Amino acid sequence: MTTRQHDISVYEEVHRSEDFQELKRRFRSWAFPMTAAFLGWYLLYVVLSGFARDFMGVKLLGNINVALVIGVLQFVSTFWIAWAYSRHAERKLDPLADSLREHVEGRIG
């Protein structure tokens, strides 16, 4: 068996392993719902901007209206999601990924 064939078989073995499947499950269980929630939040902003102009134009403080507040909250939520994912990855994904990496490096090296 050549080195390349050996490397491929190691990666195929890892891909089929329970730990790798668990890593994918943990990633998907966080990323998919959060993506759906964010897209729904963004779509709400777009729909309100297009169809609820009176509501979006309500002045809250001086020239600051509902549309501006929701628009700024889009940025805030984006940064919050990035921070939350970083924490999730550090606690739930990185330890498992490190274990898998060590296994692969041990088999190849």
Number of C-alpha atoms within 10 A of each C-alpha: 6 7 9 10 10 13 16 13 12 17 15 11 12 17 14 11 12 10 15 17 13 13 18 14 13 16 16 12 11 14 15 11 11 14 12 11 12 16 12 12 15 15 12 13 17 14 11 16 17 10 10 12 13 10 13 18 15 13 13 12 8 6 10 12 15 19 20 15 12 17 14 11 13 16 11 11 13 12 12 12 16 11 12 13 16 14 12 16 17 12 11 14 18 14 13 18 16 11 13 18 13 12 14 16 11 9 12 14 7
